[in-house]
Amino acid sequence: MATISRRSFVASAAGAFALAPGLVRAAATDDTPWGGEKIVDCHFHQRPSVEAMLAHLDGSGVSSALVLAFDDMGGRMAMLRRDHPGRFPGWARGGRLTDDASTGAAAPTPPEFDMTRVFSVASRRHAVKALSRAKAKGWKGFAETAGPVEVDGPELQQLYALAAELDVPVMMHFQQSVVPGQPAYGIRGFSRIEAMLKKYPKTRFVCHSSDFWGNIDARFKDGGAYPTGKVAPGGLTDRLLADHPNIYGDLGAPSCLMQLARDVDFTGGFLHRHGDKLMFGSDCGCTDGRGGQAARPAAPAAASPAPSGQIDATSATALQLRMAAQGGLAGKCIARELLALAWRTTPRDLFRRLTWENANRVYRLAG
């Protein structure tokens, strides 16, 4: 795939102007012209320190972040809100809730959820209590939910029901293909999600990664190679967003950027059609908001060996970097590139919905 650069974004946007008068904003001299806007990154992976998190936000011109944490941040949220008001409205995590093998008692903290197996009634009661306490401290939902499980399997269906009861979203990494040298990372079967949308109408499904974004094109099949060039209309993702009120899209990661940048004429229409269903969430691995070398903190050490197929922070970063390199995005800040594309192809009111209002509503960030 050809390299995706800021220059190509500008050229593509300029070409779209004749087809969408008034929708493409003139390029500004500032490299972050959106800097004065209220923007939340709702797919922002935890960095080694608060300073590192602020460096990425400031460098990319983003005002705040929903932190996808490796641990329970409840104890730190009061400090973050006091010392950095408005910058960190909450945190989310996928997590696991595991039973102690010797006693059968549910592990007390952090509040986790094991989406790779069916769990006990006692564990479910514990999960509701623990996660309700976490929610009161700023926990906003299950993100990022990933792993070698089926979208309609019994494990994830438990999660959907729990998310509806707790009134939080489930943000899901759909990737049926396996990258050589990496664990099986993605949820399988995105093309079967419609049955789950109907079965769990009170669950808010936020979709992310390869198979969700590949399916903007009618030619794509789960786990397949990305089409290139003009998007073939009629893709599953487009239809699901239009037909079902409880599915949303996470505007982040190289998978999203590669697909939206390849056909800006299509992208402008797509963003307008689903202007209330898409949320900026960069999933960017760079250190400084300007494309610096990616780094994320190591996941907490496990008390026992990780189950087969589990992916840790180091593996997740390596996988993201490999995809970025494949898409010609090495050395790019995904947050900046996505915001540049949205800024130049949407009017200001739509840009605000994509970068703040939708996330605030779906993740209940103000609550």
C-alpha positions as CSV (number, residue, x, y, z in Angstrom):
1,M,0.0,0.0,0.0
2,A,1.3,3.5,-0.8
3,T,2.7,5.7,1.9
4,I,0.0,7.8,3.6
5,S,1.4,11.3,4.3
6,R,0.1,14.6,5.5
7,R,0.7,16.0,1.9
8,S,-1.5,13.2,0.4
9,F,-4.3,14.1,2.9
10,V,-4.2,17.7,1.8
11,A,-4.2,16.8,-1.9
12,S,-7.0,14.3,-1.5
13,A,-9.1,16.7,0.5
14,A,-8.6,19.4,-2.1
15,G,-9.8,17.0,-4.8
16,A,-12.9,16.2,-2.8
17,F,-13.9,19.9,-2.7
18,A,-15.6,19.9,-6.0
19,L,-17.8,17.0,-4.9
20,A,-18.6,18.4,-1.5
21,P,-18.7,22.2,-1.6
22,G,-18.2,23.8,1.8
23,L,-17.2,20.6,3.6
24,V,-13.5,20.8,3.2
25,R,-11.7,23.3,5.4
26,A,-8.8,25.3,3.9
27,A,-5.4,24.1,5.3
28,A,-4.1,26.1,8.2
29,T,-0.5,27.1,8.8
30,D,-0.5,25.6,12.3
31,D,0.3,21.9,12.2
32,T,-2.5,21.3,14.7
33,P,-5.3,23.7,13.6
34,W,-7.8,21.7,15.8
35,G,-5.8,22.6,18.9
36,G,-8.4,25.0,20.1
37,E,-11.1,22.4,20.0
38,K,-12.3,20.2,22.9
39,I,-11.1,16.8,21.8
40,V,-11.1,13.5,23.7
41,D,-9.1,10.5,22.6
42,C,-11.3,7.6,23.7
43,H,-8.7,4.9,22.7
44,F,-5.6,6.1,24.6
45,H,-3.4,3.4,25.9
46,Q,-1.8,4.0,29.3
47,R,1.8,5.3,29.2
48,P,4.5,4.8,31.8
49,S,3.8,8.1,33.6
50,V,1.4,11.0,33.7
51,E,4.1,13.1,32.0
52,A,4.2,10.7,29.1
53,M,0.5,10.7,28.7
54,L,0.4,14.5,28.7
55,A,3.2,14.7,26.2
56,H,1.2,12.7,23.7
57,L,-2.0,14.8,24.3
58,D,-0.1,18.1,24.0
59,G,1.9,17.0,21.0
60,S,-1.1,15.9,19.0
61,G,-3.3,18.9,20.0
62,V,-5.7,16.7,22.0
63,S,-7.3,18.1,25.1
64,S,-8.2,14.9,27.1
65,A,-8.1,11.2,27.1
66,L,-10.1,8.2,28.2
67,V,-7.2,6.0,29.4
68,L,-7.2,2.3,28.4
69,A,-5.5,1.0,31.5
70,F,-3.6,-2.1,32.4
71,D,-4.7,-1.9,36.0
72,D,-7.4,-0.3,38.2
73,M,-6.9,3.5,38.0
74,G,-9.7,4.2,40.6
75,G,-7.2,5.1,43.2
76,R,-5.4,7.6,40.9
77,M,-8.4,9.3,39.3
78,A,-9.0,11.8,42.1
79,M,-5.3,12.9,41.9
80,L,-5.4,13.2,38.1
81,R,-8.5,15.2,38.2
82,R,-7.1,17.5,40.9
83,D,-3.7,18.0,39.3
84,H,-4.8,18.0,35.6
85,P,-8.4,19.1,35.5
86,G,-10.3,18.1,32.4
87,R,-7.4,16.0,30.9
88,F,-8.5,12.5,32.1
89,P,-12.2,12.1,32.4
90,G,-12.0,8.4,33.2
91,W,-10.5,5.1,32.4
92,A,-11.5,1.8,30.7
93,R,-10.1,-1.7,30.5
94,G,-11.0,-5.1,29.1
95,G,-9.6,-7.2,31.9
96,R,-10.4,-10.6,33.5
97,L,-12.3,-11.7,36.5
98,T,-10.7,-15.0,37.6
99,D,-11.6,-17.4,40.3
100,D,-8.9,-18.6,42.8
101,A,-8.2,-22.2,41.9
102,S,-7.8,-23.4,45.5
103,T,-10.8,-21.7,47.2
104,G,-13.2,-21.0,44.3
105,A,-13.5,-17.4,45.6
106,A,-13.4,-14.6,43.1
107,A,-10.3,-12.5,43.1
108,P,-10.9,-9.2,44.9
109,T,-9.1,-6.6,42.9
110,P,-8.5,-5.2,40.4
111,P,-12.0,-5.6,39.0
112,E,-11.5,-7.9,36.0
113,F,-13.4,-10.1,33.7
114,D,-12.2,-13.3,32.0
115,M,-13.8,-13.2,28.5
116,T,-12.1,-16.5,27.5
117,R,-14.4,-18.8,29.6
118,V,-17.8,-19.1,31.1
119,F,-17.7,-18.0,34.8
120,S,-19.6,-18.8,37.9
121,V,-22.7,-17.2,39.3
122,A,-20.6,-16.1,42.3
123,S,-18.0,-14.6,40.1
124,R,-20.7,-12.6,38.2
125,R,-22.1,-11.2,41.5
126,H,-18.6,-10.2,42.5
127,A,-18.0,-8.6,39.1
128,V,-21.2,-6.5,39.3
129,K,-20.2,-5.3,42.8
130,A,-16.5,-4.6,42.0
131,L,-17.2,-2.9,38.7
132,S,-20.0,-0.8,40.2
133,R,-17.5,0.5,42.8
134,A,-15.0,1.1,40.0
135,K,-17.6,3.0,38.0
136,A,-18.2,5.3,40.9
137,K,-14.4,6.2,40.7
138,G,-14.3,6.9,37.0
139,W,-14.3,3.5,35.2
140,K,-16.2,4.0,31.9
141,G,-16.4,0.5,30.3
142,F,-14.8,-2.6,28.8
143,A,-12.0,-1.4,26.6
144,E,-10.1,-2.8,24.8
145,T,-11.9,-6.2,24.6
146,A,-9.8,-8.6,22.6
147,G,-8.7,-12.2,22.4
148,P,-9.2,-15.4,20.4
149,V,-12.9,-15.7,21.0
150,E,-16.0,-15.7,18.8
151,V,-18.3,-12.6,18.7
152,D,-21.3,-14.8,19.4
153,G,-19.6,-17.3,21.8
154,P,-20.9,-17.8,25.4
155,E,-18.0,-16.0,26.9
156,L,-18.6,-12.7,25.2
157,Q,-22.3,-13.0,25.5
158,Q,-21.8,-12.9,29.3
159,L,-19.8,-9.7,28.8
160,Y,-22.6,-8.1,26.7
161,A,-25.2,-8.8,29.3
162,L,-22.9,-7.5,32.1
163,A,-22.2,-4.3,30.2
164,A,-25.9,-3.7,29.7
165,E,-26.5,-4.2,33.4
166,L,-23.7,-1.8,34.3
167,D,-24.7,0.7,31.5
168,V,-21.2,0.8,30.0
169,P,-19.9,0.2,26.5
170,V,-17.9,-2.8,25.2
171,M,-15.2,-1.6,22.8
172,M,-14.0,-4.6,20.7
173,H,-11.0,-5.4,18.7
174,F,-12.1,-7.4,15.6
175,Q,-9.2,-9.1,13.8
176,Q,-9.7,-12.6,12.5
177,S,-6.3,-12.8,10.8
178,V,-3.2,-13.7,12.9
179,V,0.0,-11.7,12.4
180,P,3.0,-14.1,12.1
181,G,5.0,-14.1,15.3
182,Q,2.2,-12.6,17.4
183,P,-0.5,-14.3,19.5
184,A,-4.0,-14.6,18.2
185,Y,-5.2,-11.2,19.3
186,G,-8.5,-10.3,17.7
187,I,-12.2,-11.3,18.3
188,R,-13.4,-13.4,15.4
189,G,-16.6,-13.3,13.4
190,F,-17.4,-9.6,13.0
191,S,-19.7,-10.5,10.0
192,R,-22.0,-12.3,12.6
193,I,-22.3,-9.4,15.0
194,E,-25.8,-8.4,13.8
195,A,-27.4,-11.2,15.7
196,M,-25.7,-9.9,18.9
197,L,-26.9,-6.3,18.2
198,K,-30.4,-7.6,18.1
199,K,-30.1,-10.0,21.1
200,Y,-28.5,-7.4,23.4
201,P,-30.3,-4.1,22.3
202,K,-29.3,-2.3,25.6
203,T,-25.5,-3.0,25.1
204,R,-23.5,-0.3,23.4
205,F,-21.0,-2.1,21.0
206,V,-18.0,0.1,20.0
207,C,-16.2,-1.6,17.1
208,H,-12.5,-1.3,16.3
209,S,-9.7,-2.7,14.2
210,S,-9.1,-4.6,11.0
211,D,-12.4,-6.4,10.2
212,F,-14.6,-3.6,11.3
213,W,-12.8,-1.1,9.1
214,G,-12.1,-3.5,6.2
215,N,-15.9,-4.0,6.0
216,I,-16.5,-0.5,4.8
217,D,-15.8,-2.1,1.5
218,A,-18.3,-4.6,0.0
219,R,-15.5,-6.8,-1.3
220,F,-13.9,-7.4,2.2
221,K,-14.3,-10.7,4.1
222,D,-13.3,-11.2,7.7
223,G,-9.6,-11.8,8.0
224,G,-8.9,-10.9,4.4
225,A,-6.5,-8.5,2.8
226,Y,-7.5,-4.9,2.6
227,P,-8.8,-3.7,-0.8
228,T,-7.1,-0.7,-2.1
229,G,-8.2,2.3,-4.2
230,K,-11.8,3.4,-4.4
231,V,-14.1,1.9,-1.8
232,A,-16.8,-0.4,-3.2
233,P,-20.0,0.9,-1.6
234,G,-22.4,-1.4,0.3
235,G,-20.0,-2.7,2.9
236,L,-21.3,-4.4,6.0
237,T,-19.9,-1.8,8.4
238,D,-21.8,1.0,6.6
239,R,-25.1,-0.9,6.7
240,L,-24.8,-1.9,10.4
241,L,-24.1,1.6,11.5
242,A,-27.2,2.8,9.6
243,D,-29.5,0.0,10.7
244,H,-28.7,-0.5,14.4
245,P,-28.7,2.2,17.1
246,N,-26.4,0.3,19.5
247,I,-23.3,-0.1,17.3
248,Y,-20.6,2.6,17.1
249,G,-17.2,2.9,15.5
250,D,-13.8,3.7,17.1
251,L,-12.0,6.1,14.8
252,G,-8.5,4.9,15.6
253,A,-5.4,2.8,14.8
254,P,-3.7,2.2,11.5
255,S,-6.6,0.0,10.3
256,C,-9.0,3.0,10.4
257,L,-6.5,5.5,9.0
258,M,-5.5,3.3,6.0
259,Q,-9.1,2.7,5.1
260,L,-10.4,6.2,5.4
261,A,-7.4,7.8,3.7
262,R,-7.6,5.6,0.6
263,D,-10.8,7.2,-0.8
264,V,-11.5,10.6,0.7
265,D,-14.5,11.1,-1.4
266,F,-16.1,8.1,0.2
267,T,-14.8,9.1,3.6
268,G,-16.5,12.4,3.6
269,G,-19.9,10.8,2.9
270,F,-19.2,8.0,5.5
271,L,-18.4,10.5,8.2
272,H,-21.5,12.5,7.5
273,R,-23.8,9.4,7.3
274,H,-22.6,8.2,10.6
275,G,-21.8,11.5,12.3
276,D,-23.5,10.4,15.5
277,K,-22.0,6.9,15.6
278,L,-18.2,7.5,15.3
279,M,-15.7,8.6,18.0
280,F,-12.1,9.7,17.7
281,G,-9.9,7.2,19.5
282,S,-6.4,7.2,18.2
283,D,-4.9,3.9,19.4
284,C,-1.6,5.7,18.7
285,G,1.6,4.2,20.0
286,C,4.0,7.1,19.5
287,T,5.6,8.8,22.5
288,D,5.2,12.5,21.7
289,G,2.1,13.1,19.5
290,R,4.5,13.8,16.6
291,G,5.4,10.3,15.5
292,G,8.2,9.5,18.0
293,Q,9.2,5.9,18.6
294,A,6.4,3.9,20.1
295,A,6.5,2.8,23.7
296,R,3.9,1.5,26.1
297,P,4.3,0.2,29.7
298,A,4.7,-3.4,30.3
299,A,1.6,-5.2,31.5
300,P,1.6,-6.1,35.3
301,A,3.3,-9.4,36.0
302,A,0.9,-12.3,36.2
303,A,0.9,-14.6,39.2
304,S,0.7,-17.6,36.9
305,P,1.7,-18.1,33.2
306,A,-0.6,-16.3,30.8
307,P,-3.2,-18.4,29.1
308,S,-2.5,-19.5,25.5
309,G,-3.2,-16.8,23.1
310,Q,-3.1,-13.9,25.6
311,I,-1.4,-10.8,24.3
312,D,0.6,-8.4,26.6
313,A,1.4,-4.8,26.1
314,T,4.7,-5.4,24.4
315,S,3.1,-7.8,21.8
316,A,0.3,-5.3,21.2
317,T,2.7,-2.5,20.5
318,A,4.7,-4.8,18.1
319,L,1.5,-5.7,16.3
320,Q,0.5,-2.1,15.9
321,L,3.9,-1.1,14.6
322,R,3.9,-3.9,12.0
323,M,0.5,-2.7,10.7
324,A,1.7,0.9,10.7
325,A,4.8,-0.1,8.7
326,Q,2.7,-2.1,6.2
327,G,0.4,0.9,5.7
328,G,3.3,3.3,5.1
329,L,2.7,4.9,8.5
330,A,6.0,4.3,10.3
331,G,7.1,7.4,12.0
332,K,3.6,8.9,11.9
333,C,1.4,10.0,14.8
334,I,-1.9,8.2,14.1
335,A,-3.8,10.7,16.3
336,R,-2.5,13.6,14.2
337,E,-3.1,12.0,10.8
338,L,-6.7,11.0,11.7
339,L,-7.5,14.5,13.1
340,A,-6.0,16.1,10.0
341,L,-8.2,14.0,7.8
342,A,-11.3,14.7,9.8
343,W,-10.5,18.4,10.1
344,R,-10.2,18.8,6.3
345,T,-13.3,16.8,5.3
346,T,-16.0,17.8,7.8
347,P,-17.7,21.0,8.9
348,R,-16.9,22.2,12.4
349,D,-20.1,21.0,14.0
350,L,-19.5,17.4,12.7
351,F,-15.8,17.5,13.7
352,R,-17.0,18.3,17.3
353,R,-19.4,15.4,17.3
354,L,-16.7,13.0,16.1
355,T,-14.0,14.3,18.5
356,W,-16.0,15.1,21.7
357,E,-19.8,14.9,21.7
358,N,-20.3,11.3,20.7
359,A,-17.7,9.9,23.1
360,N,-19.1,12.0,25.9
361,R,-22.5,10.5,25.2
362,V,-21.5,6.9,24.6
363,Y,-19.0,6.6,27.4
364,R,-20.9,8.9,29.8
365,L,-17.7,10.9,30.3
366,A,-19.3,13.8,32.1
367,G,-20.9,11.4,34.7
